[in-house]
Amino acid sequence: MLIPIMDGFESIKQIRTSEICPGVAIIALSASVLEVARYKSLSAGANDFLPKPLKTEDLFLKIIAIPKKREVQNSLVLGNT
């Protein structure tokens, strides 16, 4: 039996469609210096993106920013400005 190989983008999509943890925050991490990696990560459903090498301060700032980003996104969806 072959086990399908999943890249990070597909992993994000699977997590987003899962009923187990639909609201989990995802911060993608990549060694790619190309903007396409950021775009593909966010398009797949990541909340944010960080390039490698990982700086713990940058990760911390992304983590604390997620609730505020969700608040803004919800306001836009609901039409509240």
C-alpha positions in Angstrom: 0.0 0.0 0.0 1.4 3.4 -1.0 1.1 6.2 1.5 0.4 9.6 -0.2 3.1 12.2 0.3 1.8 15.6 1.4 3.7 18.8 1.2 3.1 21.7 3.6 0.6 23.4 1.4 -1.5 20.3 1.2 -1.1 19.8 5.0 -2.5 23.3 5.6 -5.5 22.6 3.3 -6.2 19.3 5.1 -6.1 21.0 8.5 -8.4 23.7 7.3 -11.0 21.2 6.0 -10.7 19.0 9.1 -13.6 19.0 11.6 -11.1 18.3 14.4 -9.4 21.7 14.6 -11.0 24.1 12.2 -10.0 27.3 14.0 -6.4 26.4 14.8 -3.8 29.1 14.0 -1.2 28.1 11.3 2.0 30.0 10.8 3.9 28.6 7.8 7.6 28.5 7.9 9.8 28.2 4.8 13.4 28.3 3.7 12.3 29.7 0.3 13.2 33.3 -0.3 10.6 33.5 -3.1 7.4 35.5 -2.5 5.5 32.6 -4.1 6.1 30.5 -1.0 4.4 33.1 1.2 1.6 33.5 -1.3 1.0 29.7 -1.6 1.0 29.3 2.2 -1.5 32.1 2.7 -3.6 30.8 -0.2 -3.7 27.3 1.3 -5.1 28.7 4.5 -2.2 29.7 6.7 -2.8 32.7 9.0 0.7 34.0 8.5 4.1 33.3 7.1 7.7 33.4 8.4 10.9 32.8 6.4 13.8 30.7 7.8 16.0 31.1 9.7 13.3 31.5 12.4 13.7 34.3 14.8 11.8 33.6 18.0 10.8 37.3 18.4 9.3 37.3 15.0 7.3 34.1 15.8 6.1 35.6 19.1 4.9 38.8 17.3 3.0 36.7 14.7 1.4 34.6 17.4 0.1 37.6 19.4 -1.1 39.3 16.2 -3.4 36.4 15.1 -6.4 37.3 17.3 -6.3 40.9 16.1 -6.1 39.8 12.4 -9.1 37.5 13.0 -11.0 40.4 14.5 -10.3 42.6 11.4 -11.2 39.7 9.0 -14.4 39.1 10.8 -15.3 42.8 10.7 -14.7 42.8 6.9 -16.8 39.7 6.4 -19.7 41.0 8.5 -19.4 44.4 6.9 -18.4 46.2 10.1 -15.7 48.9 9.6 
